[in-house]
Amino acid sequence: MDPIISKRIYEAINFSSKSKRQIINEMKISKSRFYSILNGEGHINEKTIIKLCTVLEVSSDWLLGLKESIYGK
């Protein structure tokens, strides 16, 4: 996984009022899968990117490093 994605996930989590536990529950993924994503391990598919963006309320363009603004503007 691209390191920018992991970095931005951490940024979004820190910006969010949600706990990691809440994010895991809302995404409906395992704790181990969540932490492997945070650590940049393995592949992250489109469905997971969409879930992350929805739960963290960020744009996919920002998460993928295509835009600088966290809000997609």
N, C-alpha and C positions, 0 to 999 in steps of 0.2 A: 504494500500500500504506500502511496505517496506520503512522505512525512508531513506535508502541508495539511493533509486531511486530519491526521492525528492531532497536530498542533491546534487546528481550528476547532476540533471537537472539544479539546480541553478549554479553549477560550469560551466557547459557547456554554459549556457546563459551568464555568466560573461566572459567566454573565447571567446565567439562568437562576431562578429562585428554586429550582427543583433539585432534589438530592439525586445522587447516582442510583439509589434504590428505586426512586420514583421513575427515573428515566428507563431503567431496566424493565420495570413493571409495565410502563406505557408502551415500550417497544415490543414487549412480549418475546424477549430473548433471554437466554441464560446469562447468569452472572459471568461465567467464564468466557462466553462469546463477547460480551460487552467489554471485558477487560482486554481481550485479545485485540479488539478494535482500537481501544485506547492506546495500546502498546504498538499499534501499527503492524500487527502480525496477520499474515494471511490476506485473503482477498475480501473486499467489501463489495457486495453486489448492489444493483440499483434499488432493489426493494429496501435494503437496509439503509441506504443513503436517504431515501424518501422518508423512512420512519424516523431517522435521526433528525432530519430537517423539520419534520412536523412536530416532534416532541420538543425539540430545542428552539423551535420557532425562528429558524434561520433559513436563508435562501440556499438552494443547492449550488448555485453559482459561487456564492461566498465560500461554502464548505469545501468545494473542490478547488478553490484558489483562483477562480476565473474573475472574481470581482473583489474589490477591497472592502466594500461596505457590508457589514453583517446583515443589513436589512435588505440587500438586493437592489439598492438604488444607485 
